[in-house]
Every structure is written in structure tokens, then in C-alpha cells.
Amino acid sequence: MDFDLSDEHRMLKDLVARFVRDELMPLEAGVLAREAKGGGLGIPEADRLRIDALTKELGLWGLDAPEDVGGSDLPAVAMVGVNEELGRTITPYTIPPDSPNLRMMAATVTDRQREAYLAPYVRGETISAIGISEPGAGADPAGMLTRAERDGDDWIINGRKIWISRAADADFTILMAVTDKEKGARGGMSAFLVDKGAPGYNVLRQIPMIGGAVTYEVALEDCRVPGWKLLGVEGQGFAPMQLRLGTRRIEMAAWSIGMAQRALDMICEYAPQRKTFGLPLSERQAIQWWVADAATQIHAARLMTYDCAVKLDKGRDVRTEISMIKAFATEMAWTVIDRAMQTFGAMGMTKEMPLQLMASKIRTMRIYDGPTEVHKWVVARNLLGRSR
């Protein structure tokens, strides 16, 4: 088995690495300063527009978008390398368009929806959000209570969604709702394209999260959605939603590898310089073992993630592998970053270093898109089910 990227995909990874080093990392000081003052995460609009223009110029726009809407249609294995490099920086920037919602739409849109939603999204003209979780139904979609009922050619949606990123800014939200209560997640769940400002779509509140991030809670009160904005087939929204979630989980694994690698690099650079009780930290066995463990676990996570991506590109069922890498990579990165903070001592606790934002991000990722415990349960359930 060949674990090396093709020359084309290696060149792309190297290009993104240079882009991160030269364009995104120089913005980190400003990101840290704004977050420390309570300004949240983000970069100035002028910087975002400049970077957007540069990504287009470099050919980094729409990497995994379908070719018929202006993308490059790159495979999952190429995107692992891209996202590993993006994971190395705390500057909050996603090369447009965001892959998970893109993949879900690409698999389900009608011709009309392709023109009205997918193509503008790939061109970077719109922002999307997705509403899945509810106050009483997070990792278990079977507990979803939001209902969509027919009213002539339209749909009327009632319910509540929570933990939605970008809800206040999104031009449209992919919203999951139950259309057949009896079938639930097994044939009774559908997806809808709900436009910003749609009557009955109400952003209730902004929810501050750790690390300067924010999410939103949304209420749908007799929200009318035209019939043509049903995304995919009625009652068959669960599988495309899982496609979306799987895409994000592979991204998270790759980001985790990038963050952990940067944290390890920081340890290796700092430990020989810092002396305690007459010896450099690099000569302390505790530090040496942390470095060895981190390198080993990063290597394992990287191989697991590429293996999963290769299988996905071949059309194989990778639900078990996706749960494995999501759980393993995020927990691995949490440990490596924590040990990096420990290595730096008091300096590692400051908001002047990127480690604290890395730790905050990885802490949320251990919850988002399925907590570690649920993914371990999924792996065990699948294996035990096969053994029977």
C-alpha cells in the first residue's frame, strides 16, 4: 500500500503550507489581541477580502466543488493534506466554499437549486449554515422534534435549532426537519433550504463559546418554505446529512493533525532553549517521552485519516473509520496541545501564545459533530453487530 500523496496532491499541500505560513500566520498576533480583549475570533474585512482574492489567484478556490459549477472536484485524500496545513494556524479562515455543506448540496440539488444556491456558493457569493442540533436532540437525530408539514405546494416548519454557526450571517441555512413522525430518522427526515429573512425564521440569541467563538439558537415559527426548496428527496435527508457530517469529521481529523504537529514543533523548538535546574528541558525524560508519544500518535492519526479518505474515494463504506479518526485524532491533539502548554509553563497559560486558542478549538471539536463517546459507541456497535 502506497501512503505517499501523488505529485499533484503533494504540490497542492505544499502550496497551502506556504499560504498558511506567509498569509495566515502573520495575522495571528491580531487574532490573539482581539480575542484577549473580548473581540471574539475573526479577521478584519480588508484582510479577508485580500486573502479571498489571493486564494482565487492561487487556484485554491472551490477545491472539492464539482467542475460543472467552477470547482476542481478534488478527492478526499487531497483535501486531507489541505486541511492538515490549514489546521496549523489559529487564524480563522476557510478556503471557500466550506466543504461539508457543499458536499451535501452537490449530492442532492435539483437543476434549479444548482443555479440558485450551489453555483453562487461555489463562487463565494453566499454564506451557508446548517441547522441539525436541537435543545433536546444533539448527537441523536432520532430525537429531532422540528416538524415540516405540507401546505399546498409549500412547507410550514416549526421547531427550534441550536449551536448553529454563522446563523446570523448566512444567506441560507440547510435545515433538517421531520416530515414523517412515524418513520423519524429512517425515512421521515428531510432537508430544506431556508433563506435569510424568511418569515418565521428567527435568530433568538448569540451564544458565546470558549475561545472567542459564537453559535446561535434559532426558532422556526410557521416558517414557510417554497416546495422547490426541499433539498433532495422527501424523507431521505438522513443519508445526505451523514455525508455532510462525514465530510466535516474527516476535516476535523486533518485539522487535529495540523494543530498537534504545530504544538509538537513548538515543544521541539522551545525545550532545548529552556533550562531548569541546570539542564535544558529537552534532556528531561518527561519531555522526551511526550515528544516521542506525540510524534507516534500524530503519525498514527495521519495514516488512519489518509486510509479513510482513500477508501471514501473508492466508494467504500467508511462510517466506522470516520468515527475512529474523529475520536482518535481530536483526543490525540488535545493531549499533545495540553503537554505543549505544560512544557511552556506559565507562558503556555497566556493569551499571547496560540496554544490557548488551539486548546479551545480542539476542546469544542471533541464535542462538535458527535462527541468522542458517541463515536466510540458507534465503532463498538458496528463491530459487535458484525460479530453477531
TAVENPE-V23652 format. One record per residue. N is the residue number from 1. PHI is phi in radians with two decimals (none if undefined). Layout:
n:N phi:PHI
n:N phi:PHI
This chain:
n:1 phi:none
n:2 phi:-1.67
n:3 phi:-1.68
n:4 phi:-1.47
n:5 phi:-1.21
n:6 phi:-1.12
n:7 phi:-1.00
n:8 phi:-1.10
n:9 phi:-1.30
n:10 phi:-1.17
n:11 phi:-1.11
n:12 phi:-1.12
n:13 phi:-1.04
n:14 phi:-1.12
n:15 phi:-1.10
n:16 phi:-1.15
n:17 phi:-1.06
n:18 phi:-1.17
n:19 phi:-1.08
n:20 phi:-1.12
n:21 phi:-1.14
n:22 phi:-1.56
n:23 phi:-1.98
n:24 phi:-1.61
n:25 phi:-1.11
n:26 phi:-1.10
n:27 phi:-1.52
n:28 phi:-1.13
n:29 phi:-1.04
n:30 phi:-1.18
n:31 phi:-1.06
n:32 phi:-1.11
n:33 phi:-1.14
n:34 phi:-1.15
n:35 phi:-1.14
n:36 phi:-1.12
n:37 phi:-1.56
n:38 phi:1.48
n:39 phi:-1.48
n:40 phi:1.32
n:41 phi:-1.50
n:42 phi:2.47
n:43 phi:-2.24
n:44 phi:-0.99
n:45 phi:-1.00
n:46 phi:-1.09
n:47 phi:-1.17
n:48 phi:-1.09
n:49 phi:-1.12
n:50 phi:-1.12
n:51 phi:-1.22
n:52 phi:-1.00
n:53 phi:-1.09
n:54 phi:-1.20
n:55 phi:-1.09
n:56 phi:-1.13
n:57 phi:-1.09
n:58 phi:-1.42
n:59 phi:1.38
n:60 phi:-1.72
n:61 phi:-1.50
n:62 phi:1.10
n:63 phi:-1.04
n:64 phi:-1.90
n:65 phi:-1.39
n:66 phi:-1.03
n:67 phi:-1.12
n:68 phi:-1.27
n:69 phi:-2.11
n:70 phi:1.69
n:71 phi:-1.64
n:72 phi:-1.77
n:73 phi:0.93
n:74 phi:-1.31
n:75 phi:-1.30
n:76 phi:-1.06
n:77 phi:-1.13
n:78 phi:-1.22
n:79 phi:-1.23
n:80 phi:-1.07
n:81 phi:-1.08
n:82 phi:-1.05
n:83 phi:-1.29
n:84 phi:-1.07
n:85 phi:-1.18
n:86 phi:-1.13
n:87 phi:-1.18
n:88 phi:-1.33
n:89 phi:-1.97
n:90 phi:-1.59
n:91 phi:-1.14
n:92 phi:-1.35
n:93 phi:-2.46
n:94 phi:-1.97
n:95 phi:-1.15
n:96 phi:-1.15
n:97 phi:-1.53
n:98 phi:-1.13
n:99 phi:-1.07
n:100 phi:-1.02
n:101 phi:-1.13
n:102 phi:-1.02
n:103 phi:-1.10
n:104 phi:-1.13
n:105 phi:-1.19
n:106 phi:-1.04
n:107 phi:-1.46
n:108 phi:-2.30
n:109 phi:-1.15
n:110 phi:-1.42
n:111 phi:-1.05
n:112 phi:-1.15
n:113 phi:-1.19
n:114 phi:-1.05
n:115 phi:-1.28
n:116 phi:-1.47
n:117 phi:-2.13
n:118 phi:-1.19
n:119 phi:-1.07
n:120 phi:-1.08
n:121 phi:-1.15
n:122 phi:-1.13
n:123 phi:-1.31
n:124 phi:1.41
n:125 phi:-1.54
n:126 phi:-2.35
n:127 phi:-2.04
n:128 phi:-2.06
n:129 phi:-2.39
n:130 phi:-2.39
n:131 phi:-1.98
n:132 phi:-2.08
n:133 phi:-1.15
n:134 phi:-2.27
n:135 phi:-0.90
n:136 phi:-2.00
n:137 phi:-2.56
n:138 phi:-1.77
n:139 phi:-1.30
n:140 phi:-1.93
n:141 phi:-1.12
n:142 phi:-1.12
n:143 phi:-1.55
n:144 phi:-1.09
n:145 phi:-1.94
n:146 phi:-1.02
n:147 phi:-2.00
n:148 phi:-2.14
n:149 phi:-2.19
n:150 phi:-1.22
n:151 phi:-2.48
n:152 phi:1.20
n:153 phi:-1.52
n:154 phi:-1.79
n:155 phi:-2.13
n:156 phi:-1.97
n:157 phi:-1.96
n:158 phi:-2.33
n:159 phi:2.74
n:160 phi:-2.50
n:161 phi:-2.19
n:162 phi:-2.51
n:163 phi:1.09
n:164 phi:-1.61
n:165 phi:-1.33
n:166 phi:1.15
n:167 phi:-1.01
n:168 phi:-1.31
n:169 phi:-1.85
n:170 phi:-1.15
n:171 phi:-1.29
n:172 phi:-2.68
n:173 phi:-2.16
n:174 phi:-1.41
n:175 phi:-1.99
n:176 phi:-1.61
n:177 phi:-2.59
n:178 phi:-1.50
n:179 phi:-1.89
n:180 phi:-2.50
n:181 phi:-1.09
n:182 phi:-1.18
n:183 phi:-1.44
n:184 phi:0.99
n:185 phi:-1.21
n:186 phi:-1.77
n:187 phi:1.82
n:188 phi:-2.16
n:189 phi:-2.02
n:190 phi:-2.27
n:191 phi:-2.02
n:192 phi:-2.35
n:193 phi:-1.73
n:194 phi:-1.92
n:195 phi:-1.35
n:196 phi:-1.05
n:197 phi:1.46
n:198 phi:-1.06
n:199 phi:-0.98
n:200 phi:1.62
n:201 phi:-1.72
n:202 phi:-2.13
n:203 phi:-1.37
n:204 phi:-1.36
n:205 phi:-2.84
n:206 phi:-1.63
n:207 phi:-1.95
n:208 phi:-1.17
n:209 phi:-1.99
n:210 phi:-1.15
n:211 phi:1.29
n:212 phi:1.43
n:213 phi:-1.42
n:214 phi:-2.41
n:215 phi:-2.28
n:216 phi:-2.40
n:217 phi:-1.93
n:218 phi:-2.25
n:219 phi:-1.98
n:220 phi:-1.98
n:221 phi:-2.16
n:222 phi:0.90
n:223 phi:-1.32
n:224 phi:-1.58
n:225 phi:-2.13
n:226 phi:-0.97
n:227 phi:-1.00
n:228 phi:-1.26
n:229 phi:-1.66
n:230 phi:-1.16
n:231 phi:-1.62
n:232 phi:1.48
n:233 phi:-1.66
n:234 phi:-0.97
n:235 phi:1.46
n:236 phi:-2.04
n:237 phi:-1.52
n:238 phi:-1.18
n:239 phi:-1.12
n:240 phi:-1.10
n:241 phi:-1.09
n:242 phi:-1.15
n:243 phi:-1.06
n:244 phi:-1.11
n:245 phi:-1.13
n:246 phi:-1.08
n:247 phi:-1.06
n:248 phi:-1.16
n:249 phi:-1.16
n:250 phi:-1.17
n:251 phi:-1.01
n:252 phi:-1.06
n:253 phi:-1.07
n:254 phi:-1.16
n:255 phi:-1.02
n:256 phi:-1.06
n:257 phi:-1.08
n:258 phi:-1.10
n:259 phi:-1.12
n:260 phi:-1.10
n:261 phi:-1.12
n:262 phi:-1.16
n:263 phi:-1.07
n:264 phi:-1.13
n:265 phi:-1.05
n:266 phi:-1.15
n:267 phi:-1.07
n:268 phi:-1.15
n:269 phi:-1.39
n:270 phi:-1.48
n:271 phi:-1.01
n:272 phi:-1.22
n:273 phi:-1.54
n:274 phi:-1.53
n:275 phi:-1.86
n:276 phi:-2.33
n:277 phi:0.90
n:278 phi:1.56
n:279 phi:-2.25
n:280 phi:-1.11
n:281 phi:-1.01
n:282 phi:-1.14
n:283 phi:-1.69
n:284 phi:-1.52
n:285 phi:-1.07
n:286 phi:-1.02
n:287 phi:-1.16
n:288 phi:-1.05
n:289 phi:-1.21
n:290 phi:-1.06
n:291 phi:-1.12
n:292 phi:-1.12
n:293 phi:-1.11
n:294 phi:-1.09
n:295 phi:-1.07
n:296 phi:-1.15
n:297 phi:-1.24
n:298 phi:-1.11
n:299 phi:-1.05
n:300 phi:-1.11
n:301 phi:-1.11
n:302 phi:-1.11
n:303 phi:-1.12
n:304 phi:-1.07
n:305 phi:-1.22
n:306 phi:-1.14
n:307 phi:-1.04
n:308 phi:-1.10
n:309 phi:-1.14
n:310 phi:-1.07
n:311 phi:-1.10
n:312 phi:-1.09
n:313 phi:-1.13
n:314 phi:-1.53
n:315 phi:1.44
n:316 phi:-1.48
n:317 phi:-1.32
n:318 phi:-2.09
n:319 phi:-1.05
n:320 phi:-1.18
n:321 phi:-1.11
n:322 phi:-1.11
n:323 phi:-1.13
n:324 phi:-1.05
n:325 phi:-1.27
n:326 phi:-1.12
n:327 phi:-1.22
n:328 phi:-1.16
n:329 phi:-1.21
n:330 phi:-1.20
n:331 phi:-1.19
n:332 phi:-1.06
n:333 phi:-1.13
n:334 phi:-1.02
n:335 phi:-1.18
n:336 phi:-1.12
n:337 phi:-1.15
n:338 phi:-1.06
n:339 phi:-1.25
n:340 phi:-1.14
n:341 phi:-1.09
n:342 phi:-1.14
n:343 phi:-1.09
n:344 phi:-1.39
n:345 phi:1.09
n:346 phi:-1.03
n:347 phi:-1.07
n:348 phi:-1.21
n:349 phi:-1.61
n:350 phi:-1.45
n:351 phi:-1.61
n:352 phi:-1.64
n:353 phi:-2.02
n:354 phi:-1.25
n:355 phi:-1.03
n:356 phi:-1.19
n:357 phi:-1.30
n:358 phi:-1.10
n:359 phi:-1.13
n:360 phi:-1.12
n:361 phi:-1.14
n:362 phi:-1.22
n:363 phi:-1.15
n:364 phi:-1.22
n:365 phi:-1.16
n:366 phi:-1.22
n:367 phi:-1.87
n:368 phi:-1.02
n:369 phi:0.96
n:370 phi:1.77
n:371 phi:-1.16
n:372 phi:-0.89
n:373 phi:-1.12
n:374 phi:-1.18
n:375 phi:-1.18
n:376 phi:-1.13
n:377 phi:-1.11
n:378 phi:-1.07
n:379 phi:-1.04
n:380 phi:-1.09
n:381 phi:-1.07
n:382 phi:-1.12
n:383 phi:-1.21
n:384 phi:-1.18
n:385 phi:-1.14
n:386 phi:-1.18
n:387 phi:-1.16
n:388 phi:-1.25
